[in-house]
Amino acid sequence: MKSDHLLPIGLDTIHFETKAWISEIKFFHYELSFLKDLIDERLDDTSSKGLEAKAIFKNVENMNKMLSEEVLGNLGQHEKDLAKLLQSDSLEEPAYIKNHIAFAKEVQILRKQVQVFKAALFDYLKEHPFDYDHDYITGW
């Protein structure tokens, strides 16, 4: 028998948490795409140090993007599994909750990897500022 709640107690929290993770990972895709373009456009290709830095950043960016795509796909399946669980009469599913806890750890690792990548890129860019024309930026 189903409860009076839209979702069984605890599963509503899991649902909202999963939706938040999906949203966060989609934003990672947006950020990583922007940073990839920045790397392609701004890192120096004329020196061996610049080429080395660019290769490192591109590898990290590609790894993060691949991982976030994998996690995003798995979270989508996690949501589908929740829908199936809700259609059944089972109000508790220890395996599903255990799986959710594993996703929490995976998303935390992904979040940390993206932070480390961005910090490294920002540190590099701080040491190698862009050349720009101040008058062009201000419109004067």
MDAnalysis code that builds the backbone (N, CA, C; Angstrom):
import MDAnalysis as mda
import numpy as np

u = mda.Universe.empty(420, n_residues=140, atom_resindex=np.repeat(np.arange(140), 3), trajectory=True)
u.add_TopologyAttr("name", ["N", "CA", "C"] * 140)
u.add_TopologyAttr("resid", np.arange(1, 141))
u.add_TopologyAttr("resname", ["MET", "LYS", "SER", "ASP", "HIS", "LEU", "LEU", "PRO", "ILE", "GLY", "LEU", "ASP", "THR", "ILE", "HIS", "PHE", "GLU", "THR", "LYS", "ALA", "TRP", "ILE", "SER", "GLU", "ILE", "LYS", "PHE", "PHE", "HIS", "TYR", "GLU", "LEU", "SER", "PHE", "LEU", "LYS", "ASP", "LEU", "ILE", "ASP", "GLU", "ARG", "LEU", "ASP", "ASP", "THR", "SER", "SER", "LYS", "GLY", "LEU", "GLU", "ALA", "LYS", "ALA", "ILE", "PHE", "LYS", "ASN", "VAL", "GLU", "ASN", "MET", "ASN", "LYS", "MET", "LEU", "SER", "GLU", "GLU", "VAL", "LEU", "GLY", "ASN", "LEU", "GLY", "GLN", "HIS", "GLU", "LYS", "ASP", "LEU", "ALA", "LYS", "LEU", "LEU", "GLN", "SER", "ASP", "SER", "LEU", "GLU", "GLU", "PRO", "ALA", "TYR", "ILE", "LYS", "ASN", "HIS", "ILE", "ALA", "PHE", "ALA", "LYS", "GLU", "VAL", "GLN", "ILE", "LEU", "ARG", "LYS", "GLN", "VAL", "GLN", "VAL", "PHE", "LYS", "ALA", "ALA", "LEU", "PHE", "ASP", "TYR", "LEU", "LYS", "GLU", "HIS", "PRO", "PHE", "ASP", "TYR", "ASP", "HIS", "ASP", "TYR", "ILE", "THR", "GLY", "TRP"])
u.atoms.positions = np.array([
    [0.835, -1.174, 0.000],
    [0.000, 0.000, 0.000],
    [0.886, 1.247, 0.000],
    [0.530, 2.203, -0.819],
    [1.312, 3.434, -0.917],
    [0.920, 4.388, 0.201],
    [1.878, 5.248, 0.578],
    [1.607, 6.230, 1.623],
    [0.871, 7.426, 1.032],
    [0.474, 8.361, 1.895],
    [-0.204, 9.574, 1.454],
    [0.755, 10.575, 0.823],
    [2.059, 10.381, 1.008],
    [3.059, 11.281, 0.440],
    [3.182, 11.029, -1.056],
    [3.558, 12.086, -1.786],
    [3.820, 11.896, -3.211],
    [4.919, 10.867, -3.417],
    [5.958, 10.986, -2.632],
    [7.057, 10.030, -2.677],
    [7.237, 9.465, -1.279],
    [7.626, 8.215, -1.182],
    [7.880, 7.667, 0.150],
    [8.933, 8.497, 0.879],
    [8.808, 8.542, 2.182],
    [9.742, 9.327, 2.984],
    [11.167, 8.883, 2.669],
    [12.016, 9.848, 2.435],
    [13.405, 9.566, 2.101],
    [13.645, 9.550, 0.603],
    [12.733, 8.981, -0.151],
    [12.927, 8.917, -1.595],
    [12.728, 10.283, -2.250],
    [11.894, 11.137, -1.648],
    [11.743, 12.486, -2.196],
    [13.054, 13.255, -2.077],
    [13.739, 13.064, -0.966],
    [15.043, 13.701, -0.776],
    [16.038, 13.182, -1.804],
    [16.024, 11.888, -2.024],
    [16.912, 11.280, -3.020],
    [16.601, 11.843, -4.406],
    [15.324, 11.973, -4.713],
    [14.921, 12.513, -6.019],
    [15.462, 13.932, -6.210],
    [15.250, 14.798, -5.233],
    [15.698, 16.187, -5.363],
    [17.223, 16.287, -5.386],
    [17.879, 15.452, -4.620],
    [19.339, 15.450, -4.617],
    [19.873, 15.007, -5.980],
    [19.274, 13.976, -6.544],
    [19.696, 13.492, -7.859],
    [19.474, 14.557, -8.920],
    [18.335, 15.229, -8.876],
    [18.059, 16.312, -9.827],
    [19.098, 17.431, -9.687],
    [19.472, 17.754, -8.455],
    [20.490, 18.792, -8.232],
    [21.829, 18.360, -8.814],
    [22.182, 17.087, -8.641],
    [23.442, 16.589, -9.206],
    [23.424, 16.678, -10.726],
    [22.315, 16.291, -11.329],
    [22.202, 16.345, -12.790],
    [22.379, 17.780, -13.267],
    [21.743, 18.714, -12.591],
    [21.874, 20.123, -12.950],
    [23.317, 20.597, -12.797],
    [23.950, 20.222, -11.706],
    [25.336, 20.618, -11.458],
    [26.271, 20.055, -12.527],
    [26.071, 18.806, -12.896],
    [26.937, 18.172, -13.894],
    [26.704, 18.781, -15.274],
    [25.472, 19.137, -15.581],
    [25.214, 19.833, -16.846],
    [25.948, 21.170, -16.873],
    [26.000, 21.842, -15.733],
    [26.751, 23.094, -15.668],
    [28.244, 22.830, -15.830],
    [28.742, 21.716, -15.271],
    [30.143, 21.343, -15.493],
    [30.427, 21.243, -16.987],
    [29.508, 20.625, -17.732],
    [29.681, 20.523, -19.184],
    [29.823, 21.912, -19.799],
    [28.972, 22.818, -19.384],
    [29.014, 24.186, -19.900],
    [30.352, 24.841, -19.560],
    [30.755, 24.733, -18.300],
    [32.031, 25.304, -17.865],
    [33.205, 24.699, -18.620],
    [33.226, 23.376, -18.714],
    [34.351, 22.704, -19.354],
    [34.425, 23.033, -20.839],
    [33.288, 23.200, -21.464],
    [33.279, 23.601, -22.868],
    [33.876, 24.998, -23.020],
    [33.476, 25.906, -22.149],
    [34.030, 27.262, -22.170],
    [35.535, 27.231, -21.926],
    [35.965, 26.470, -20.923],
    [37.387, 26.406, -20.590],
    [38.189, 25.743, -21.706],
    [37.605, 24.755, -22.372],
    [38.282, 24.131, -23.512],
    [38.528, 25.173, -24.597],
    [37.511, 25.973, -24.889],
    [37.673, 27.030, -25.887],
    [38.732, 28.033, -25.448],
    [38.740, 28.355, -24.164],
    [39.734, 29.282, -23.629],
    [41.138, 28.709, -23.785],
    [41.295, 27.442, -23.471],
    [42.595, 26.781, -23.618],
    [43.029, 26.806, -25.076],
    [42.128, 26.422, -25.958],
    [42.459, 26.388, -27.385],
    [42.860, 27.765, -27.899],
    [42.178, 28.774, -27.414],
    [42.383, 30.127, -27.920],
    [43.556, 30.849, -27.263],
    [43.757, 30.624, -25.970],
    [44.655, 31.497, -25.223],
    [45.999, 30.914, -24.824],
    [46.099, 29.606, -24.682],
    [47.388, 29.079, -24.246],
    [48.380, 29.132, -25.394],
    [49.580, 29.493, -25.057],
    [50.648, 29.734, -26.020],
    [51.075, 28.446, -26.722],
    [50.962, 28.441, -28.042],
    [51.404, 27.296, -28.843],
    [52.832, 27.464, -29.350],
    [53.440, 28.600, -29.071],
    [54.740, 28.883, -29.673],
    [55.912, 28.426, -28.821],
    [55.684, 28.114, -27.563],
    [56.785, 27.647, -26.720],
    [56.519, 26.213, -26.281],
    [57.595, 25.500, -25.973],
    [57.421, 24.115, -25.525],
    [56.687, 24.079, -24.190],
    [56.940, 25.063, -23.326],
    [56.248, 25.120, -22.035],
    [54.749, 25.353, -22.251],
    [54.415, 26.232, -23.179],
    [53.009, 26.501, -23.483],
    [52.322, 25.290, -24.074],
    [53.009, 24.600, -24.979],
    [52.440, 23.390, -25.578],
    [52.249, 22.300, -24.531],
    [53.216, 22.180, -23.627],
    [53.120, 21.179, -22.564],
    [51.932, 21.488, -21.651],
    [51.793, 22.745, -21.252],
    [50.670, 23.141, -20.394],
    [49.348, 22.900, -21.108],
    [49.297, 23.242, -22.387],
    [48.066, 23.061, -23.153],
    [47.692, 21.584, -23.230],
    [48.670, 20.726, -23.457],
    [48.408, 19.285, -23.533],
    [47.892, 18.756, -22.198],
    [48.495, 19.210, -21.110],
    [48.059, 18.765, -19.778],
    [46.627, 19.217, -19.523],
    [46.338, 20.487, -19.777],
    [44.997, 21.001, -19.524],
    [43.960, 20.319, -20.410],
    [44.323, 20.059, -21.665],
    [43.368, 19.391, -22.553],
    [43.090, 17.968, -22.079],
    [44.120, 17.264, -21.602],
    [43.911, 15.906, -21.094],
    [43.008, 15.903, -19.873],
    [43.251, 16.813, -18.960],
    [42.423, 16.888, -17.752],
    [40.997, 17.272, -18.123],
    [40.859, 18.239, -19.009],
    [39.527, 18.679, -19.428],
    [38.774, 17.539, -20.097],
    [39.446, 16.801, -20.977],
    [38.795, 15.672, -21.654],
    [38.380, 14.592, -20.659],
    [39.245, 14.318, -19.683],
    [38.926, 13.314, -18.670],
    [37.707, 13.749, -17.854],
    [37.695, 14.997, -17.429],
    [36.570, 15.493, -16.640],
    [35.276, 15.466, -17.436],
    [35.353, 15.847, -18.701],
    [34.144, 15.857, -19.524],
    [33.623, 14.434, -19.720],
    [34.537, 13.504, -19.991],
    [34.130, 12.116, -20.174],
    [33.501, 11.578, -18.890],
    [34.147, 11.859, -17.769],
    [33.631, 11.378, -16.491],
    [32.267, 11.992, -16.199],
    [32.120, 13.281, -16.455],
    [30.840, 13.913, -16.163],
    [29.745, 13.364, -17.077],
    [30.075, 13.045, -18.340],
    [29.082, 12.449, -19.244],
    [28.662, 11.070, -18.738],
    [29.632, 10.296, -18.266],
    [29.331, 8.965, -17.733],
    [28.456, 9.073, -16.490],
    [28.837, 9.957, -15.588],
    [28.067, 10.135, -14.355],
    [26.662, 10.629, -14.684],
    [26.551, 11.546, -15.638],
    [25.245, 12.076, -16.026],
    [24.345, 10.965, -16.565],
    [24.899, 10.105, -17.391],
    [24.124, 8.972, -17.904],
    [23.687, 8.034, -16.792],
    [24.590, 7.764, -15.869],
    [24.262, 6.883, -14.747],
    [23.207, 7.503, -13.834],
    [23.279, 8.813, -13.642],
    [22.272, 9.478, -12.810],
    [20.904, 9.461, -13.482],
    [20.888, 9.577, -14.800],
    [19.620, 9.462, -15.525],
    [18.993, 8.093, -15.302],
    [19.820, 7.060, -15.341],
    [19.321, 5.706, -15.071],
    [18.871, 5.586, -13.619],
    [19.580, 6.233, -12.727],
    [19.230, 6.234, -11.302],
    [17.826, 6.818, -11.109],
    [17.521, 7.886, -11.837],
    [16.183, 8.488, -11.771],
    [15.129, 7.523, -12.324],
    [15.455, 6.827, -13.410],
    [14.518, 5.841, -13.973],
    [14.270, 4.711, -12.980],
    [15.328, 4.291, -12.303],
    [15.181, 3.240, -11.293],
    [14.288, 3.713, -10.146],
    [14.401, 4.984, -9.795],
    [13.541, 5.540, -8.750],
    [12.084, 5.499, -9.198],
    [11.829, 5.839, -10.449],
    [10.453, 5.797, -10.964],
    [9.892, 4.379, -10.876],
    [10.706, 3.386, -11.228],
    [10.263, 1.991, -11.128],
    [9.992, 1.613, -9.677],
    [10.855, 2.072, -8.802],
    [10.693, 1.784, -7.377],
    [9.386, 2.381, -6.861],
    [9.077, 3.580, -7.311],
    [7.854, 4.244, -6.864],
    [6.602, 3.559, -7.401],
    [6.716, 2.922, -8.556],
    [5.573, 2.212, -9.129],
    [5.312, 0.886, -8.422],
    [6.335, 0.385, -7.770],
    [6.151, -0.855, -7.016],
    [5.557, -0.503, -5.653],
    [5.168, -1.480, -4.921],
    [4.611, -1.234, -3.592],
    [5.689, -1.164, -2.521],
    [6.927, -1.324, -2.926],
    [8.031, -1.295, -1.971],
    [8.371, 0.145, -1.613],
    [8.278, 0.470, -0.339],
    [8.598, 1.824, 0.104],
    [10.073, 1.971, 0.441],
    [10.762, 0.874, 0.583],
    [12.187, 0.920, 0.894],
    [12.927, -0.008, -0.049],
    [14.070, 0.412, -0.449],
    [14.917, -0.409, -1.306],
    [16.356, -0.155, -0.888],
    [16.880, -0.981, 0.024],
    [18.238, -0.755, 0.528],
    [19.297, -0.705, -0.579],
    [19.148, -1.519, -1.610],
    [20.136, -1.518, -2.695],
    [20.118, -0.182, -3.436],
    [18.933, 0.369, -3.635],
    [18.820, 1.658, -4.322],
    [19.459, 2.764, -3.487],
    [19.197, 2.753, -2.203],
    [19.766, 3.771, -1.315],
    [21.287, 3.622, -1.244],
    [21.764, 2.391, -1.201],
    [23.212, 2.152, -1.209],
    [23.826, 2.691, -2.511],
    [23.138, 2.472, -3.619],
    [23.575, 2.983, -4.915],
    [23.603, 4.515, -4.899],
    [22.611, 5.115, -4.269],
    [22.547, 6.574, -4.186],
    [23.732, 7.127, -3.391],
    [24.075, 6.459, -2.325],
    [25.226, 6.879, -1.513],
    [26.508, 6.790, -2.347],
    [26.617, 5.752, -3.163],
    [27.782, 5.618, -4.047],
    [27.821, 6.769, -5.055],
    [26.650, 7.162, -5.570],
    [26.597, 8.307, -6.484],
    [27.029, 9.588, -5.778],
    [26.626, 9.741, -4.537],
    [27.018, 10.936, -3.780],
    [28.538, 11.043, -3.732],
    [29.194, 9.926, -3.496],
    [30.664, 9.918, -3.455],
    [31.246, 10.215, -4.838],
    [30.655, 9.634, -5.871],
    [31.142, 9.833, -7.237],
    [30.997, 11.296, -7.671],
    [29.861, 11.889, -7.340],
    [29.641, 13.294, -7.686],
    [30.616, 14.178, -6.915],
    [30.880, 13.842, -5.670],
    [31.838, 14.617, -4.876],
    [33.234, 14.542, -5.494],
    [33.636, 13.366, -5.961],
    [34.939, 13.209, -6.620],
    [34.979, 14.043, -7.898],
    [33.925, 13.973, -8.689],
    [33.852, 14.758, -9.921],
    [33.937, 16.248, -9.612],
    [33.195, 16.681, -8.615],
    [33.204, 18.088, -8.202],
    [34.629, 18.523, -7.838],
    [35.328, 17.684, -7.088],
    [36.697, 18.000, -6.676],
    [37.631, 18.049, -7.887],
    [37.477, 17.109, -8.819],
    [38.330, 17.094, -10.012],
    [38.127, 18.361, -10.843],
    [36.898, 18.791, -10.979],
    [36.624, 20.015, -11.733],
    [37.237, 21.210, -11.012],
    [37.131, 21.252, -9.687],
    [37.727, 22.345, -8.921],
    [39.244, 22.382, -9.089],
    [39.881, 21.226, -9.011],
    [41.341, 21.157, -9.157],
    [41.750, 21.609, -10.558],
    [41.027, 21.145, -11.561],
    [41.314, 21.533, -12.938],
    [41.191, 23.045, -13.114],
    [40.094, 23.613, -12.632],
    [39.892, 25.054, -12.790],
    [40.953, 25.841, -12.029],
    [41.292, 25.413, -10.837],
    [42.321, 26.113, -10.059],
    [43.661, 26.092, -10.796],
    [44.022, 24.946, -11.364],
    [45.285, 24.848, -12.103],
    [45.263, 25.752, -13.331],
    [44.155, 25.758, -14.041],
    [44.044, 26.607, -15.223],
    [44.104, 28.080, -14.830],
    [43.386, 28.456, -13.790],
    [43.387, 29.856, -13.361],
    [44.774, 30.279, -12.883],
    [45.474, 29.395, -12.179],
    [46.841, 29.710, -11.752],
    [47.742, 29.930, -12.961],
    [47.602, 29.072, -13.962],
    [48.404, 29.225, -15.178],
    [48.092, 30.562, -15.848],
    [46.816, 30.869, -15.966],
    [46.422, 32.103, -16.642],
    [46.836, 33.341, -15.846],
    [46.883, 33.218, -14.531],
    [47.334, 34.334, -13.701],
    [48.815, 34.625, -13.971],
    [49.593, 33.574, -14.165],
    [51.022, 33.727, -14.448],
    [51.290, 34.110, -15.899],
    [50.328, 33.862, -16.773],
    [50.467, 34.155, -18.200],
    [49.254, 34.973, -18.647],
    [49.203, 36.244, -18.247],
    [48.012, 37.054, -18.556],
    [47.835, 37.253, -20.056],
    [46.592, 37.494, -20.418],
    [46.259, 37.746, -21.816],
    [46.765, 39.122, -22.218],
    [47.169, 39.213, -23.462],
    [47.479, 40.520, -24.021],
    [46.186, 41.079, -24.590],
    [45.829, 42.268, -24.153],
    [44.635, 42.889, -24.705],
    [44.826, 44.391, -24.730],
    [44.085, 45.014, -25.573],
    [44.127, 46.459, -25.727],
    [43.080, 47.053, -24.790],
    [43.526, 47.817, -23.794],
    [42.621, 48.393, -22.802],
    [41.545, 49.242, -23.463],
    [41.908, 50.001, -24.491],
    [40.929, 50.850, -25.167],
    [39.832, 50.015, -25.817],
    [40.191, 48.841, -26.308],
    [39.200, 47.967, -26.933],
    [38.212, 47.454, -25.891],
    [38.727, 47.092, -24.724],
    [37.875, 46.553, -23.660],
    [36.909, 47.617, -23.148],
    [37.395, 48.830, -22.936],
    [36.550, 49.883, -22.366],
    [35.722, 50.602, -23.418],
    [36.048, 50.421, -24.687],
    [35.300, 51.071, -25.754],
    [35.718, 52.511, -25.995],
    [36.870, 52.927, -25.447],
    [37.334, 54.311, -25.624],
    [38.156, 54.445, -26.865],
])
